[in-house]
């Protein structure tokens, strides 16, 4: 019975607060005139002509590292992976 009284009081409070709200129509605030105006100014036509950058390069694959550098990088990556695996095996404090 107590739960029913608490539920009724909560419902009454909720309805009272809902009645205090305003009756403005939300669709007037989001009309096309106010929403699309900033978007139209951002889409102004571009008058500048694009210029090619001669220093820019587009290659499909990066240059390969020399053999000693590649081996050293692979060894360093293996060391880091081993340390990470060892740290994951340790019990948490």
N, C-alpha and C positions, 0 to 999 in steps of 0.2 A: 504494500500500500504506500509506503514511503517513497518508493521509486516512481510510482504513478504521480504523486503530488509534486515531486521534484521535476519530472518530465513536463507536467502541466505548467509549472512556474517558468521553466526554461522556454517553453513554447510561447507563453504569454509575453515574456521579455523580448524574445526574438521578433514577434509580430509588432510589438510596440516600437522597437528600434527600426523596423522596416517601414513603419508608417511615418517616421520622422524624415525619411529620405525625400529628395526633391523629385519633381515630376518632369524634369527636363528631358527632351527627346535626344537621345544620344546620336541619332543619325544626322542631326543638324551640325554637330561639331565636326564630323568627319565627311563633310561634303567634298565633292570633286574640286571645287574652287580652292579650298584651303589646303587640300592634301597634294594636289598635282602641281600647284604653283611652284614650290621649291624644287620639285623634280624637273620641271620644264626649264628652270634657270640653270640647273646642273647639266642639262643636255643641249646647251647652246652650241651652235655649229663651230667647228674648229677651223680657223682661218690659216693656221701655220702649216707649212709643208714639211713633211718628215724628211730628215736628213740622215743619210747612211753614215754609220760610224766605221771608218776604215780600220780601227784597231780591234773591232769586235770580230771574233772568230766563232764559227760553228763547226765543231767536229763531232763525228759520231762516237768515237772512242778516245778516252784520254791516252796520253803517251804512256807506254809501259815503263815501269821503273827498271833500272839496271838490276841484274841478278843479285848482287850483294845487298842492295837496298831492299829489294823485295823479300829476300830471305830474312833480313834483320827485322823488317816490319812484321812478317809472319811469326817470327820467334817472340817478338814483343807481345803480339796479340795472344799467342798461346800462353805466355806467362800471366797475362792479365786474366784470361779465362780460368787458368788453374787457381789463381788467388781468389777469384770470385767463387769458384766451386768449393774451395776450402773454407771460405767465410760462410757459405751457405750451410756447410756441414756442421759448423760449430753450434753448440746449444745457445739459445738466447738467454741473456742474464735477466 
